[in-house]
C-alpha cells in the first residue's frame, strides 16, 4: 500500500492509503504503484486518481508530487474533490 497525502494551501484534502496513484504531471500522466522508485514531478492541470478501496478523485492545478519509500505527497496550488 502507498501512504498518500494530498495538500493544498487551504487544507489537507486526503491523508491515508491507496493501492495506486495516477497524477497529471506537467508533461503527461504518471502512474505510481507500491515499490515505485523515488521521484519528483511537476504537476499540470487535470485529475488526480487514488485507486483501490480508497477510489478518490481530485481536480488539481499546479504544484508537485514526491514519491519516496511508498509515500506519495501531492502538494498542489489548487485542488477540489471530485
C-alpha positions, -999 to 999 in steps of 0.1 A, spaced: 0 0 0 10 36 -6 7 63 21 -8 93 3 -11 129 13 -30 155 -9 -23 190 4 -35 224 -9 -29 258 6 -63 257 22 -62 223 38 -51 187 38 -77 171 15 -66 135 20 -43 115 42 -45 77 40 -36 47 20 -42 38 -17 -32 9 -40 -22 33 -68 -19 69 -77 -24 84 -112 -14 121 -114 -14 147 -141 23 156 -144 32 187 -164 42 166 -195 17 137 -192 1 113 -167 23 94 -143 12 62 -125 26 51 -92 24 16 -75 39 2 -44 77 -1 -48 80 28 -72 114 44 -75 120 78 -58 109 106 -80 96 142 -81 73 156 -108 58 190 -115 20 188 -117 -1 202 -145 -38 206 -146 -61 175 -145 -75 147 -124 -56 130 -96 -69 95 -91 -63 73 -60 -70 37 -67 -81 6 -47 -106 7 -18 -99 44 -15 -111 53 -50 -109 91 -46 -106 118 -73 -94 154 -72 -91 181 -98 -57 196 -93 -38 225 -108 -1 230 -105 22 220 -77 44 189 -73 44 152 -65 70 134 -45 74 96 -42 98 82 -16 96 48 3 60 41 -6 49 76 4 33 99 -21 30 136 -13 9 157 -36 13 194 -29 -9 214 -52 -18 251 -57 -55 243 -62 -75 211 -56 -111 202 -55 -125 168 -45 -144 154 -75 
